[in-house]
Amino acid sequence: RGTILAGMARSPDYRAPERRGPPLQLEWLADLEGPDRDRFGSKSVNLARMARWGLPVPGGFAVAFQAGRSGILSSEEERVLSDAYAELGERAESSPLAVAVRSSAVGEDGGEFSFAGQYQTRLEVTSETELIRAVGECLASQTSERVASYLESAGARPAGMGVLVQRMVSAEYAGVCFTQSPVSTEELVIEVVE
């Protein structure tokens, strides 16, 4: 199990890029465990747990950033993302590989708040350039007016930002399952669209 920290290996003549925030951390989805929730978010950790249970969870990786980071990535962070995307393509034996880039913010999909639809998602991302742009957009969405309003109404504070990159799965039907209905603790609700 190894965490990749962008910006760690430096030669003697290394010139630091303009700082835009702390380095990213990257883990393969299959390696995430419960304690990683505070860095990579509930969505990523829950999907990793489901995969360990034998459910068909598309492979991928999670990236963690500190709260408030801008969507501008350093060249080294871009390189780390490009390398991970290439490796994911090799593992999936697919090139180009279509991926979904989704938020997995700390506190999102949790017991108290869902944050449903608050952060940016990009589907059908098929190149390293698109991936870097999509991760930046997802990361930048944590400081959007929409998220700030949600946090204020929920009485919550901004936390770390996780971004999840998974193999894209084309669906005939898509939906969500609320294990506890938003209106009744006695019901489970499933919403599906074709």
C-alpha positions as a Markdown table, in Angstrom:
| # | Residue | x | y | z |
|---|---|---|---|---|
| 1 | Arg | 0.0 | 0.0 | 0.0 |
| 2 | Gly | 1.7 | 3.2 | -1.1 |
| 3 | Thr | 0.6 | 6.8 | -1.1 |
| 4 | Ile | 1.9 | 8.9 | -3.9 |
| 5 | Leu | 2.7 | 12.4 | -2.8 |
| 6 | Ala | 3.3 | 14.8 | -5.7 |
| 7 | Gly | 6.2 | 17.1 | -5.1 |
| 8 | Met | 8.3 | 14.8 | -2.9 |
| 9 | Ala | 11.2 | 13.7 | -5.0 |
| 10 | Arg | 13.4 | 16.7 | -5.9 |
| 11 | Ser | 16.8 | 17.0 | -7.6 |
| 12 | Pro | 19.4 | 19.5 | -6.3 |
| 13 | Asp | 18.6 | 21.9 | -9.1 |
| 14 | Tyr | 14.8 | 21.6 | -8.6 |
| 15 | Arg | 12.9 | 24.9 | -8.8 |
| 16 | Ala | 9.6 | 24.8 | -7.0 |
| 17 | Pro | 6.6 | 25.6 | -9.1 |
| 18 | Glu | 4.3 | 28.4 | -8.0 |
| 19 | Arg | 2.5 | 27.0 | -4.9 |
| 20 | Arg | -1.2 | 26.5 | -5.4 |
| 21 | Gly | -1.7 | 24.4 | -2.3 |
| 22 | Pro | -0.4 | 21.2 | -0.7 |
| 23 | Pro | 0.4 | 18.2 | -2.8 |
| 24 | Leu | -2.2 | 15.7 | -3.8 |
| 25 | Gln | -2.4 | 12.2 | -2.4 |
| 26 | Leu | -3.4 | 9.3 | -4.6 |
| 27 | Glu | -4.5 | 5.7 | -3.6 |
| 28 | Trp | -6.0 | 2.9 | -5.7 |
| 29 | Leu | -9.6 | 2.4 | -4.9 |
| 30 | Ala | -9.0 | -1.2 | -3.8 |
| 31 | Asp | -6.5 | -0.1 | -1.2 |
| 32 | Leu | -8.8 | 2.4 | 0.6 |
| 33 | Glu | -9.9 | 1.5 | 4.1 |
| 34 | Gly | -12.1 | 3.1 | 6.8 |
| 35 | Pro | -9.5 | 5.5 | 8.3 |
| 36 | Asp | -8.9 | 6.9 | 4.7 |
| 37 | Arg | -12.4 | 8.5 | 4.9 |
| 38 | Asp | -11.0 | 11.6 | 6.5 |
| 39 | Arg | -8.7 | 12.2 | 3.5 |
| 40 | Phe | -10.5 | 10.6 | 0.5 |
| 41 | Gly | -14.1 | 10.9 | 1.5 |
| 42 | Ser | -16.9 | 8.5 | 2.2 |
| 43 | Lys | -17.9 | 7.8 | -1.4 |
| 44 | Ser | -14.4 | 6.4 | -2.3 |
| 45 | Val | -14.1 | 4.4 | 1.0 |
| 46 | Asn | -17.6 | 3.0 | 0.7 |
| 47 | Leu | -17.0 | 1.9 | -2.9 |
| 48 | Ala | -13.8 | 0.2 | -1.8 |
| 49 | Arg | -15.7 | -1.6 | 0.9 |
| 50 | Met | -18.3 | -2.7 | -1.6 |
| 51 | Ala | -15.6 | -4.0 | -3.9 |
| 52 | Arg | -14.1 | -6.1 | -1.1 |
| 53 | Trp | -17.6 | -7.6 | -0.5 |
| 54 | Gly | -17.5 | -8.8 | -4.1 |
| 55 | Leu | -19.8 | -6.3 | -5.7 |
| 56 | Pro | -19.0 | -5.2 | -9.3 |
| 57 | Val | -17.4 | -1.8 | -8.5 |
| 58 | Pro | -15.5 | -0.3 | -11.5 |
| 59 | Gly | -11.8 | 0.0 | -10.8 |
| 60 | Gly | -10.2 | 3.4 | -10.3 |
| 61 | Phe | -8.2 | 5.6 | -7.9 |
| 62 | Ala | -9.0 | 8.4 | -5.4 |
| 63 | Val | -7.1 | 11.7 | -5.0 |
| 64 | Ala | -7.2 | 13.7 | -1.8 |
| 65 | Phe | -6.7 | 17.5 | -1.4 |
| 66 | Gln | -7.0 | 19.8 | 1.5 |
| 67 | Ala | -10.1 | 21.9 | 1.9 |
| 68 | Gly | -10.1 | 25.2 | 0.0 |
| 69 | Arg | -7.5 | 24.1 | -2.6 |
| 70 | Ser | -7.9 | 25.9 | -5.9 |
| 71 | Gly | -8.6 | 23.9 | -9.1 |
| 72 | Ile | -5.2 | 24.8 | -10.5 |
| 73 | Leu | -2.8 | 21.8 | -10.4 |
| 74 | Ser | 1.0 | 21.9 | -10.4 |
| 75 | Ser | 2.8 | 20.2 | -13.3 |
| 76 | Glu | 3.9 | 17.5 | -11.0 |
| 77 | Glu | 0.4 | 16.9 | -9.8 |
| 78 | Glu | -0.7 | 16.7 | -13.5 |
| 79 | Arg | 2.1 | 14.1 | -14.1 |
| 80 | Val | 0.9 | 12.0 | -11.2 |
| 81 | Leu | -2.7 | 12.0 | -12.5 |
| 82 | Ser | -1.5 | 11.2 | -16.0 |
| 83 | Asp | 0.6 | 8.3 | -14.8 |
| 84 | Ala | -2.3 | 6.9 | -12.8 |
| 85 | Tyr | -4.7 | 7.3 | -15.7 |
| 86 | Ala | -2.3 | 5.4 | -18.0 |
| 87 | Glu | -1.9 | 2.6 | -15.4 |
| 88 | Leu | -5.7 | 2.4 | -15.0 |
| 89 | Gly | -6.0 | 2.0 | -18.8 |
| 90 | Glu | -3.4 | -0.8 | -18.7 |
| 91 | Arg | -5.2 | -2.6 | -15.9 |
| 92 | Ala | -8.5 | -2.3 | -17.8 |
| 93 | Glu | -6.8 | -3.3 | -21.1 |
| 94 | Ser | -8.4 | -0.3 | -22.7 |
| 95 | Ser | -6.9 | 2.7 | -24.5 |
| 96 | Pro | -8.3 | 5.3 | -24.6 |
| 97 | Leu | -10.1 | 4.5 | -21.4 |
| 98 | Ala | -13.3 | 6.4 | -20.6 |
| 99 | Val | -13.6 | 7.4 | -16.9 |
| 100 | Ala | -15.9 | 9.2 | -14.6 |
| 101 | Val | -14.4 | 12.0 | -12.5 |
| 102 | Arg | -16.6 | 12.4 | -9.4 |
| 103 | Ser | -16.4 | 14.2 | -6.1 |
| 104 | Ser | -15.7 | 12.3 | -2.9 |
| 105 | Ala | -15.5 | 15.2 | -0.5 |
| 106 | Val | -15.0 | 14.6 | 3.2 |
| 107 | Gly | -18.5 | 14.5 | 4.7 |
| 108 | Glu | -20.2 | 13.8 | 1.4 |
| 109 | Asp | -22.4 | 10.7 | 1.3 |
| 110 | Gly | -22.1 | 10.6 | 5.0 |
| 111 | Gly | -24.5 | 9.8 | 7.8 |
| 112 | Glu | -25.4 | 13.5 | 8.3 |
| 113 | Phe | -25.2 | 15.1 | 4.9 |
| 114 | Ser | -25.4 | 13.8 | 1.3 |
| 115 | Phe | -24.1 | 16.8 | -0.7 |
| 116 | Ala | -26.0 | 15.3 | -3.6 |
| 117 | Gly | -25.4 | 17.4 | -6.8 |
| 118 | Gln | -23.3 | 20.0 | -5.0 |
| 119 | Tyr | -19.9 | 19.2 | -6.5 |
| 120 | Gln | -18.8 | 18.9 | -10.1 |
| 121 | Thr | -18.9 | 15.5 | -12.0 |
| 122 | Arg | -17.5 | 14.8 | -15.4 |
| 123 | Leu | -18.4 | 11.7 | -17.4 |
| 124 | Glu | -16.9 | 10.1 | -20.5 |
| 125 | Val | -13.4 | 11.6 | -19.9 |
| 126 | Thr | -11.1 | 9.9 | -22.5 |
| 127 | Ser | -7.7 | 11.6 | -22.4 |
| 128 | Glu | -5.0 | 12.7 | -19.9 |
| 129 | Thr | -5.7 | 16.4 | -20.8 |
| 130 | Glu | -9.5 | 15.9 | -20.2 |
| 131 | Leu | -8.7 | 14.1 | -16.9 |
| 132 | Ile | -6.6 | 16.9 | -15.6 |
| 133 | Arg | -9.2 | 19.5 | -16.5 |
| 134 | Ala | -12.0 | 17.4 | -14.9 |
| 135 | Val | -10.1 | 16.9 | -11.7 |
| 136 | Gly | -9.4 | 20.6 | -11.5 |
| 137 | Glu | -13.1 | 21.4 | -12.1 |
| 138 | Cys | -14.2 | 18.9 | -9.5 |
| 139 | Leu | -11.6 | 20.3 | -7.0 |
| 140 | Ala | -12.6 | 23.9 | -7.8 |
| 141 | Ser | -16.3 | 23.1 | -7.2 |
| 142 | Gln | -15.6 | 22.8 | -3.4 |
| 143 | Thr | -15.4 | 26.6 | -3.3 |
| 144 | Ser | -18.5 | 27.3 | -5.4 |
| 145 | Glu | -21.3 | 29.4 | -4.2 |
| 146 | Arg | -23.6 | 26.4 | -4.3 |
| 147 | Val | -21.4 | 24.4 | -1.9 |
| 148 | Ala | -21.0 | 27.4 | 0.4 |
| 149 | Ser | -24.7 | 27.8 | 0.6 |
| 150 | Tyr | -25.2 | 24.1 | 1.3 |
| 151 | Leu | -22.6 | 24.1 | 4.0 |
| 152 | Glu | -24.1 | 27.2 | 5.6 |
| 153 | Ser | -27.6 | 25.7 | 5.6 |
| 154 | Ala | -26.3 | 22.4 | 7.0 |
| 155 | Gly | -24.2 | 24.2 | 9.7 |
| 156 | Ala | -21.1 | 22.3 | 8.5 |
| 157 | Arg | -17.6 | 23.5 | 7.9 |
| 158 | Pro | -15.5 | 22.9 | 4.7 |
| 159 | Ala | -13.4 | 19.7 | 5.0 |
| 160 | Gly | -10.9 | 18.0 | 2.7 |
| 161 | Met | -11.7 | 17.3 | -0.9 |
| 162 | Gly | -11.5 | 13.9 | -2.5 |
| 163 | Val | -11.8 | 13.2 | -6.2 |
| 164 | Leu | -12.7 | 9.8 | -7.5 |
| 165 | Val | -11.6 | 8.5 | -10.9 |
| 166 | Gln | -13.3 | 5.3 | -12.1 |
| 167 | Arg | -13.8 | 3.3 | -15.3 |
| 168 | Met | -16.9 | 4.6 | -17.0 |
| 169 | Val | -19.8 | 2.2 | -17.2 |
| 170 | Ser | -22.5 | 2.9 | -19.8 |
| 171 | Ala | -25.9 | 2.4 | -18.1 |
| 172 | Glu | -29.3 | 1.4 | -19.5 |
| 173 | Tyr | -30.8 | 2.6 | -16.2 |
| 174 | Ala | -29.3 | 4.8 | -13.5 |
| 175 | Gly | -30.6 | 5.8 | -10.1 |
| 176 | Val | -30.1 | 6.1 | -6.4 |
| 177 | Cys | -31.1 | 4.1 | -3.4 |
| 178 | Phe | -31.9 | 5.9 | -0.2 |
| 179 | Thr | -31.5 | 3.3 | 2.5 |
| 180 | Gln | -33.5 | 5.7 | 4.7 |
| 181 | Ser | -36.1 | 7.7 | 2.9 |
| 182 | Pro | -35.6 | 11.5 | 3.1 |
| 183 | Val | -39.2 | 11.8 | 4.4 |
| 184 | Ser | -39.7 | 8.6 | 6.5 |
| 185 | Thr | -37.4 | 6.5 | 8.6 |
| 186 | Glu | -39.6 | 3.5 | 7.9 |
| 187 | Glu | -39.0 | 3.4 | 4.2 |
| 188 | Leu | -36.3 | 2.7 | 1.6 |
| 189 | Val | -36.6 | 4.7 | -1.6 |
| 190 | Ile | -35.1 | 3.8 | -5.0 |
| 191 | Glu | -35.3 | 6.3 | -7.9 |
| 192 | Val | -34.5 | 5.1 | -11.4 |
| 193 | Val | -34.4 | 6.7 | -14.8 |
| 194 | Glu | -33.9 | 5.0 | -18.2 |
